[in-house]
Amino acid sequence: MRLFMFLMAVIIVAATACGKKDDASKNPFFSDYKTPFEVPPFDQIKQEHYMPAFTEGISRTYKEIDAIAENPEAPTFDNTILALEKSGSLLSKVGLVFYNLLSANTNDSMQAIAQRVAPMTSKLADDIALNAKLFQRIKTLHDTRDKLNLTAEQSRVLDRYYKEFVRGGANLPDDKKERFRKINEELAVLSLQFSENVLKEDNEYKFVIEKKEDLEGLPDNVIAAAAKAAKDAGMEGKWVITMHKPSWIPFLQYSARRDLREQVYKAWMQQGECF
């Protein structure tokens, strides 16, 4: 469930990198983190590390999934569901770092990585969900779950896997699966494009305050940040509120001007409506 849910999430947001070749020995994703609590070593992670790690993570995941699906032994919770839970560790490792930074501190290179990885992870998710042998093992377990002496937690996880595979197209007739794949790939790319459009709109939005009295209620640090934003935008002597959370949230929280708060709030609520 961990890998499957992760893939479902990244399909609608996903990634790619500079075309530099990476020395695996220097790529932090290919070794254990030597940090307290295994926190990602952000100071060592470079953008050229992402693509090799994504590519290798996807390759390893395919091998792990094939091993589960082709297992000649009868399906059990451990050799099927638990094995699925443990699969995709490298892909999850790089994805968790990359997508968090993509959301919080993105740039053109990160967005390029996302565009390249999106169809790759979409295909992987479909290849897992539409793997007939894998689904048959899950279905066999689900159909006989009352006889397996599962714990409540195991039963819940099994049920979730079964439903996610069904919702992922596992029960579709063969002639509909290819169309389903194309729709998923298109959605992955369009969802990413929409997110980038919203980000572009956010970065371009500037609510300009020209009168000092319109700053009523704002703390000094908020006023100072607004003045710096104005200076950076070439409007020194004015104040600018942006769609970045450290800017608009305290403005809505502290501004004494209801009419100005309304304008900023509406701008935030209407993000992406023009696309």
N, C-alpha and C positions, 0 to 999 in steps of 0.2 A: 504493500500500500504506500509506503514511503516513496519509493521510486515512481510508482504509477501516478500518484498525486503530484509529485514534483514535476513530472513530464506534462501532466495536464495543465499545470500552472505556467510552465515556461513556454508552452505552445502559444499563449496569447501575449507574451511579452518579448520574445527572444532575440540572438546574437552575433560578431566576428573580428577578426583581428588583422593586424598588420601581417603582411606576408613574410615576416622574418622567420627563419628557421630557429628552432629553440633547442638549446642544449638541455636534454632531459635532466642531467645531473644538477643543473642550476634552477630547474623549475620547482618552486615550492610545493606545487600540487602533487608531485610525484614522490614525495617522501612524507614521513610523519612530521607534524608540526612540533618543533622543539620550543614550545612556548607554554607559559602557565595556562592550565586548563585547555590546552590545545587550541587556543585562539588563533585564527589565521594570521600569519606574519605579514600584515599589510605593507610594512616597510620593505619587504623583499619581493612582493608580487608586482610584476610589471605587465603591461598590456600585452606584450608579445608572449606571455605565458598562457593566456587564456585559450587561444585556438588549439595549440597542441594538446592541452589538457582536455578540452571538449572532444577533440577528435579521438584521442586515446580512450577517454571515458565512454564514448559511444561504442567504440570497437569492443571494449571489454564487456560492456553491457550486453551486446549482441551475443557474445560467446557464453556469458552466464545464462542468458535466457534460453539459448539453444540447448545448453546442458540440462536445464530443467525440463524443457519440452521433450527432449529426446531420451530422457532417463528411462531405461527399460524396466525399472522397478515400478510396482503399482504405486499410484499416488498416495502420499500421506501428507499430513499437515506439515511435517518437518521438511520433506524433500520437495515440496511444491510451494506452499504458502510461506513458510519460514525462509526458504531459499529465495523466493521473490523479494521478501523483506530485506534480505541482505545483499541483493544484487544492486549494481549501479552505484557503488560507493564512491568511485572516483568522479563520476558524472555529477553526483549530488554535491561532492566536495567543492568542485570548481563552480558549479551552478549557484550554490548558496552564496558564495563570495561575489561572483560576477553580477548576479541579478539584484542583489542588495545595493551594490555600488552603482549599478545602472539606474536604479530608482533614486538613489540619494545624491550621487555625485557624477553624473554622466558627462560625456563629451562626444565629439564627432566620431572618434575612434571606437569608443565603447558602443555607440549606436551602430557603427558599421559591423562590429562583431555580432551584435544582436541580429542584424539582418541576415547574416550568413548562417548563423546557427539555427534560426527559427525553422527553416524547412528541414534541417537535419534532425532536430528533436521532434518535429511533427511526424516525420517518417518513422523514427524510432518508436514513438508512442503508438502509431498505427500498427507497426510491425509486431509490437507486443500484444496489443489488444486484439488483433486479427490473426494471431497465431493459433491455428485450429487445434494443434496438438496440446498446446499450453492450456487453452480454454477447456479442452475436454478433460484435462486433469483436474482443473478447478471445478468444473461442472460435476464430475464424478464425486468429488469430495462434498460439494454442496448438496447433491442429491442424497447422499448417505450420511449427512452430518449428524443425524440423531443416533447413529450407531458408532460414532467415532470417539465417544467419551471425551469430547472437547471441553475445556474450561469455558466459562462465559466469555472471557476475553478472546480466546481462540475462535469461538463460534462467531463472534461479532466481526473479527477481522476477515474470516472466511466469507461471511455474507457480504461484507463491503467489497472484497475483491470480486466476487461473482457479479455483483450489481455494476461495479465500475467497468468490468469487461463487457457486460451486456450493453451498457450505455455507450461503450467505446466501439460498438459495431460488431461484436463477436457473433451475434445471432443473425446478422444480415445474410441474405443469400449472396452467393459468390458474385453474381452480376451487379450487385449494388455496392460491393466493398470498394471497388476501384473509384467509383464516383464519390464515396464517402472519404476516401483518402484525399482526393483532389479538393474537396470542400474544406477539409481540415487544414491542408497546406495553405489554401487561399486565406482562410480565417487567420492563420498564424501570421502571415505576411501583412494582411490588412489591419489586424489588431496592433501590430508593432508600428505600422505607418500612422495609425490614429494616435497612438501614444506619443509618437515623435511630433505630430502636428500640434497636439495639446502642449507639449513641452516648448515648442517653438513659440506658440501663442503666449504661454506663461512668461517666457524670457523677453518677449517684445512688449508686454503690457507695462505701462507706467501711469500711475495715477499721480498727477503733479499738483502739489499744494504750493501756492504762491504767496499766501498771506499768513503771517505768523499767528494771527488770532485763530486760524483754522487748525492750529496744533493743540488747541485746548484739551487738556486731560491726558495728553501723551507724556509718559516719563521721559526724562532727559536722554536715556540711552536709545529709546525709540526715535526720538527727534534727531539725535546724532546719526543714527543709522540711515534715516531718511535723507538727511543732508548729504551724507557720503554717497548714497545711491544717486542723488541728483548731480553731484559733482562728477561722478564716474560717467554719467550720461551727458555731460557737457552742459548742465543746467545749474551751475554753482549759484548759490543764493536762494535756491528753491528747495523743496523737499519732495522726494519721490517714494511712493509706496508701490511695491512690486507684488507679483503673485507668488513670491517665495514665502514659505510659511513664517520665517523669522520676521518678515515685514508685515504681511497682511493680518496675521493672527493678533499680534499685540495692538495693531491699529483698531481692529474691531473690538478688542477687549477694553481699551482705554480711551479712545476718542470720545469727546463729549459731543461731537457733531453727528447727530443721527442721520442727517441727509448724506454726509460724506461716507459714513459707515455703510449706508444702503448701496451706494455706488460701487464701493469696493466689494461688498458681499455679492452683489449681482454679477460683477465681473468674474468672481471666483466660481459662482454657480453656473455660469454660462460658458465655461471653458469647452472648446471643441464644437460649439453649436454651429460655427460658420463652415465647418468642413463637411 
